[in-house]
């Protein structure tokens, strides 16, 4: 009963926001940068489409390499990032976080079986660690480590470097509900967690006025399609 009442309240508030927005604009389009992984994109597209539709926006999803996408959204050339880790805020000052967690996972070190697999290996100057180029979680973390890095533009290409044994160590984000973007069979490799992180939807700062309504719309989308993140009920008591 509480869930139905909550949905009614959210729907009423969003109807008001959408009506007011349509008075000022006939057609509104939101260009959202996505990953190159169709599997990952599908997980979030219906939630985001539904949320923006409640506010009178048509959504166009644009698959772009992570580093380039973040620069384009920060510059206002695109409107939003489908999903990014909180670390993105450190390097991009002109984007704003929608305060609803959409993903939860870890930065993981994956290693070939012939080498030692410990976080201390990231501080070994004799090692080379594969990371995603640009202001990625993996690249940013390795700036404080002594091991050398080999930067690759996509998760898929980075994973292939590990599979073909051109690299013995790579850093990838593992999302609890999804796995890795590249589809790496993690059971075939040694692995160790480096640190935990969360993922959020981000918009360019020109949409700051939209944040309260967008937050409500995202809550409504989660009510309709189900949660994207599992929470530990014991911790939330």
C-alpha positions as CSV (number, residue, x, y, z in Angstrom):
1,X,0.0,0.0,0.0
2,X,2.8,2.4,0.9
3,X,4.5,1.6,-2.5
4,X,1.3,2.5,-4.4
5,X,0.9,5.7,-2.4
6,X,4.5,6.7,-3.0
7,X,4.1,6.1,-6.8
8,X,1.0,8.2,-6.9
9,X,2.8,11.1,-5.1
10,X,5.8,10.9,-7.4
11,X,3.6,10.6,-10.5
12,X,1.6,13.7,-9.5
13,X,4.8,15.8,-8.9
14,X,6.3,14.7,-12.2
15,X,3.1,15.5,-14.1
16,X,3.2,19.0,-12.7
17,X,6.9,19.4,-13.7
18,X,6.3,17.9,-17.1
19,X,3.3,20.2,-17.8
20,X,5.2,23.3,-16.8
21,X,8.1,22.3,-19.0
22,X,5.9,21.8,-22.0
23,X,4.5,25.3,-21.7
24,X,8.0,26.6,-22.6
25,X,9.2,24.0,-25.1
26,X,7.5,21.8,-27.7
27,X,10.4,19.4,-28.3
28,X,13.2,18.6,-25.9
29,X,16.0,16.2,-26.6
30,X,18.5,14.8,-24.2
31,X,21.7,13.4,-25.7
32,X,23.2,10.8,-23.4
33,X,26.6,9.3,-23.9
34,X,26.7,5.5,-23.3
35,X,29.4,2.8,-23.2
36,X,30.2,0.7,-26.3
37,X,28.6,-2.3,-24.6
38,X,25.0,-3.0,-25.8
39,X,24.6,-5.4,-22.9
40,X,25.5,-2.8,-20.3
41,X,23.5,-0.1,-22.0
42,X,20.3,-2.2,-22.1
43,X,20.4,-2.4,-18.3
44,X,20.0,1.3,-17.9
45,X,18.3,2.6,-21.0
46,X,14.7,1.8,-20.0
47,X,15.1,3.4,-16.6
48,X,16.7,6.6,-18.1
49,X,14.3,6.8,-21.0
50,X,11.3,6.5,-18.7
51,X,12.6,9.1,-16.3
52,X,13.3,11.7,-19.0
53,X,10.0,11.0,-20.7
54,X,8.2,11.9,-17.6
55,X,9.9,15.4,-17.9
56,X,8.9,15.7,-21.5
57,X,12.3,14.8,-23.0
58,X,13.1,12.5,-25.9
59,X,16.3,10.6,-25.2
60,X,19.0,9.8,-27.8
61,X,21.7,7.4,-26.6
62,X,25.1,7.9,-28.2
63,X,27.8,5.1,-27.8
64,X,31.2,6.8,-27.3
65,X,34.5,5.7,-25.8
66,X,34.5,6.5,-22.1
67,X,37.3,9.1,-22.0
68,X,35.9,11.1,-25.0
69,X,32.4,10.9,-23.6
70,X,33.4,12.4,-20.3
71,X,35.2,15.3,-22.0
72,X,32.2,16.0,-24.3
73,X,29.7,16.0,-21.5
74,X,31.9,18.2,-19.3
75,X,32.2,20.6,-22.2
76,X,28.5,20.7,-22.8
77,X,28.8,19.0,-26.2
78,X,26.6,16.2,-25.0
79,X,24.0,16.5,-22.2
80,X,24.6,13.5,-19.9
81,X,26.6,10.4,-19.0
82,X,24.6,7.3,-18.7
83,X,26.7,6.0,-15.9
84,X,30.0,7.0,-14.2
85,X,31.9,6.4,-11.0
86,X,32.1,9.2,-8.4
87,X,35.8,9.6,-9.2
88,X,34.7,11.3,-12.4
89,X,33.9,14.4,-10.4
90,X,37.5,15.0,-9.5
91,X,38.5,15.7,-13.1
92,X,35.3,17.2,-14.5
93,X,34.0,20.2,-12.7
94,X,31.1,21.0,-15.1
95,X,29.0,17.8,-14.5
96,X,26.5,17.1,-11.7
97,X,25.5,13.9,-10.1
98,X,21.9,12.7,-10.0
99,X,21.8,11.5,-6.3
100,X,20.5,8.0,-6.9
101,X,22.9,5.1,-7.0
102,X,22.6,3.1,-10.2
103,X,25.5,0.7,-9.8
104,X,27.7,-0.7,-7.1
105,X,30.9,-2.6,-7.6
106,X,34.7,-2.8,-7.2
107,X,37.9,-1.9,-9.0
108,X,39.4,-5.3,-9.5
109,X,43.0,-6.4,-10.3
110,X,42.9,-9.4,-12.7
111,X,46.1,-11.4,-13.2
112,X,47.3,-14.2,-15.4
113,X,47.9,-17.4,-13.4
114,X,51.7,-17.4,-13.9
115,X,52.2,-14.3,-11.7
116,X,51.6,-13.2,-8.1
117,X,48.2,-11.5,-7.7
118,X,48.3,-9.1,-4.8
119,X,47.5,-5.3,-4.6
120,X,51.2,-4.9,-3.7
121,X,52.1,-5.8,-7.3
122,X,50.6,-2.4,-8.3
123,X,53.5,-0.8,-6.4
124,X,56.2,-2.9,-8.0
125,X,58.1,-0.8,-10.5
126,X,58.9,-3.9,-12.6
127,X,55.3,-4.5,-13.4
128,X,53.1,-3.1,-16.2
129,X,49.4,-2.8,-15.5
130,X,46.7,-2.3,-18.1
131,X,44.2,0.5,-17.5
132,X,41.5,2.3,-19.4
133,X,42.8,5.6,-20.9
134,X,41.6,9.0,-19.8
135,X,40.2,9.9,-16.4
136,X,39.1,6.4,-15.7
137,X,38.9,4.8,-12.2
138,X,41.8,2.5,-13.1
139,X,44.0,5.2,-14.6
140,X,43.4,7.6,-11.8
141,X,44.2,5.0,-9.1
142,X,47.5,4.0,-10.8
143,X,48.8,7.6,-10.7
144,X,49.7,7.0,-7.1
145,X,51.3,3.6,-7.7
146,X,54.9,2.8,-8.8
147,X,54.1,0.2,-11.5
148,X,54.1,1.3,-15.1
149,X,50.7,1.5,-17.0
150,X,49.6,0.6,-20.5
151,X,46.5,2.7,-21.3
152,X,43.9,1.1,-23.6
153,X,40.8,3.0,-25.0
154,X,38.2,0.3,-24.3
155,X,37.5,-2.5,-21.8
156,X,37.2,-5.0,-24.5
157,X,40.6,-4.2,-25.9
158,X,42.1,-4.3,-22.5
159,X,40.6,-7.7,-21.8
160,X,42.0,-9.0,-25.0
161,X,45.5,-8.0,-23.9
162,X,45.1,-10.1,-20.8
163,X,43.6,-13.1,-22.7
164,X,46.5,-13.0,-25.3
165,X,49.0,-12.7,-22.4
166,X,50.4,-9.4,-23.7
167,X,49.7,-8.1,-20.2
168,X,49.7,-10.0,-16.9
169,X,47.8,-7.4,-14.9
170,X,44.8,-5.3,-15.8
171,X,42.4,-3.2,-13.7
172,X,38.7,-3.4,-14.5
173,X,35.5,-2.3,-12.8
174,X,33.4,-5.3,-11.7
175,X,29.7,-4.3,-11.2
176,X,27.9,-6.6,-8.7
177,X,24.7,-7.1,-10.7
178,X,26.3,-7.1,-14.2
179,X,30.0,-8.2,-14.0
180,X,32.6,-6.6,-16.3
181,X,31.7,-4.5,-19.3
182,X,34.0,-6.5,-21.5
183,X,32.4,-9.8,-20.5
184,X,35.7,-11.2,-19.2
185,X,35.3,-14.8,-17.8
186,X,36.7,-13.9,-14.4
187,X,36.8,-17.5,-13.3
188,X,39.8,-18.0,-15.6
189,X,42.0,-15.5,-13.8
190,X,43.3,-14.6,-10.4
191,X,41.7,-11.6,-8.9
192,X,41.8,-9.3,-6.0
193,X,39.6,-6.3,-5.0
194,X,41.4,-3.0,-5.0
195,X,38.6,-0.8,-3.7
196,X,34.8,-0.4,-3.8
197,X,32.9,2.2,-5.7
198,X,29.4,3.4,-6.8
199,X,28.0,4.5,-10.1
200,X,25.6,7.4,-10.8
201,X,24.0,9.2,-13.7
202,X,25.6,12.6,-14.5
203,X,24.3,15.7,-16.4
204,X,26.0,18.8,-17.6
205,X,25.7,21.7,-15.1
206,X,23.4,23.6,-17.5
207,X,20.7,21.1,-16.3
208,X,21.1,21.9,-12.6
209,X,17.5,23.3,-12.6
210,X,16.4,19.8,-13.7
211,X,18.0,17.8,-10.8
212,X,15.1,17.8,-8.3
213,X,12.5,16.6,-10.9
214,X,15.0,14.2,-12.5
215,X,15.7,12.7,-9.1
216,X,12.0,12.1,-8.6
217,X,11.6,10.7,-12.1
218,X,14.5,8.2,-11.5
219,X,12.8,7.1,-8.3
220,X,9.6,6.5,-10.2
221,X,11.6,4.5,-12.9
222,X,13.0,2.3,-10.1
223,X,9.5,1.8,-8.7
224,X,8.3,0.8,-12.2
225,X,11.2,-1.4,-13.5
226,X,12.8,-2.5,-10.2
227,X,16.0,-1.6,-8.5
228,X,19.4,-1.6,-10.3
229,X,21.4,-2.1,-7.1
230,X,21.0,-4.7,-4.3
231,X,21.4,-3.2,-0.8
232,X,22.6,-5.1,2.3
233,X,19.4,-5.1,4.4
234,X,21.4,-5.7,7.5
235,X,23.3,-2.5,7.0
236,X,20.2,-0.5,6.3
237,X,18.4,-1.5,9.5
